[in-house]
Amino acid sequence: MKQLSPPELREWLNDTTRAKPVLLDVREGWETEYCRIDGSNWIPMREVSERWDELNQEAETVVICHHGVRSYHVAKFLEHQGFSDVYNLSGGVDGWARQVDPTMKTY
């Protein structure tokens, strides 16, 4: 599985020549209500094993959590389900807030 840093994700999202990835936020609901990366889709980690078929296996998918640990495990799971292009956002939304968007709330 590929690792993606917050600045690398920002570059990707700003690149008009490249298709946007699916952003999959796997945190709990209260966490996504507190802060989130714009455009993220939400499926809590505990539901991914039941709902992964809602996602496009061929789409480039970036899995997001608070620090990058839960998202790592979900990304590995998705790879085992046949997803061909999965990235883990290393540092998660905390890294995003610290490296990309200092206006984002942290917890």
N, C-alpha and C positions, 0 to 999 in steps of 0.2 A: 504494500500500500504506500502511496505517495504522501509525503508530508508537505504542507503548504504553510508558509508564515503569513501573519496578518498583512504585512506590506505586499507580499506576492499576491495575495487575494485582492487587495485594493487595486493593484496594477491590472489584474485580470478583469475585474469589474469595470474598470475605466477604459479598457481596450475595446474600441468600437469595431475592430476588425475580427474580434474573436467572439464566438457564441458565449453567452453568460452561462455559468454553471448553475445547477440546482443547489441551493443552499438548504441543507437539512439540519435544523436545530433540534437536538435530542434532549435538551434540558427539561426540567419540570415547568409546569405552567406558571408558577409564581416567578420563576427566573426569567421567562420570556416576557412576562408583563413588566418586569423591572427594567430590562434592557434587552435589545436584540439588534442584529444586523439587518438593515432594511432589505426586504425581499426574501427573507428566510421563510421556509416552510417548516411547520412544527409537527413533529411526531416524537413524543417522549420516549426515552430509551426503553422503558418497560413495555412499550407497545410496538416497537419496531419489528419484533419477531412475528407479530400478528398482522402487521400492516405494510410490510416491505413491498408487497405486490402493488401498492398504490404508486410506487415510484417507477420511473423509466430506467430500466437496466442499462440502456445504451447511453444515457445522458451523463455528462461529466457532473459528478456529484461531490460537493464539499460538505463534510459532516462537521457540525459545530457543537461544542458544549462550553462549559465554564473555563476549563484550563486545558482541555485536549485529551483527557483520559477516557471519559465516557465515549467521546466521539471516535477515538481510536478503536475501541472495542466494537462499536456499531459499524465502522468502516470495514473492519475485518469480517464481521458477520455478513455485510452486504457483498463483499468479495466472494465469500463462500456461497452466496446465493446466485452468483454469476454476473454481478455488476462488473463492467469492464473498465471503468475509469473513475475510481473513488479516491478522494483526498481527505486527509485528516487536517483540520485547522489546528496546527500546533500553537499552544498558548490560548486557544479558545477566544471567547468574547472578552476575557480579561486582557489578553494580549492585544486584541483589536482596540480596546479602549486605551491601552497604554501606548501602542505604537502607531495607531491610525486615527482614531477619533477620541481626542481627549475630552470631548463634551459628553461622551457616553458614561452613564452611571456605572460604578463598579461595586462589587460586593464580595 
